Amino acid sequence: MTDRSDLQKAIRESMQTEKDAMDYYHHAGERLTDPRAKDIFKLLAREERQHAFSFFVLYHGEGIPSFESFIETPPNTASEWWKSLEVFLSSGCDERLALETALKLEEFLEKRLRQTAESIDVPEVRAIYLANANSTHKHHELIAERYQALFQAPPS
């Protein structure tokens, strides 16, 4: 990906995806009853915010005056993360569903980050994508551990 506008578009989309994940963890975490799962979702919301910031630092496009203004924008209700949150809320806040959803979305996000990294020929930018992919993999592991502790079996 050598075209600067394509690169900036990818960075902007990645920043938005990380904010979408942050919004999911923040809103879902407020409704969980298991204290450990609630703590994990709070931690993940903070880490997704950090991921978004790592992309913000790389973003040199228009339309985002500051990171705080970006973070304070309303949730992206068209995102898969938000749609998953709506399903979770309509389920009566089923913790199993919240964790299973998080596992699927983190797995998808990790794959997407790695695929994007492969297409980027700017080493510093590629490194940010890979670092976020590695962190996302750890998120998946953390969620899987809690899922197994609560439900005694990995999701199918």
Buried (B, 14 or more C-beta within 10 A) or exposed (E): BEEEEEBBBBBBEBBBBBBBBBBBBBBBBEBBEBEEBBEBBBBBBEBBBEBBBBBBEBBEBEEBEEBEEBBEEEBBEEBBBBBBBEEBBEEEBBBEBBBBBBBBBBBEBBEBBBEBBEEBEEEEBBEBBBBBBEBBBEBBEBBBEBBEEBEEEEBE
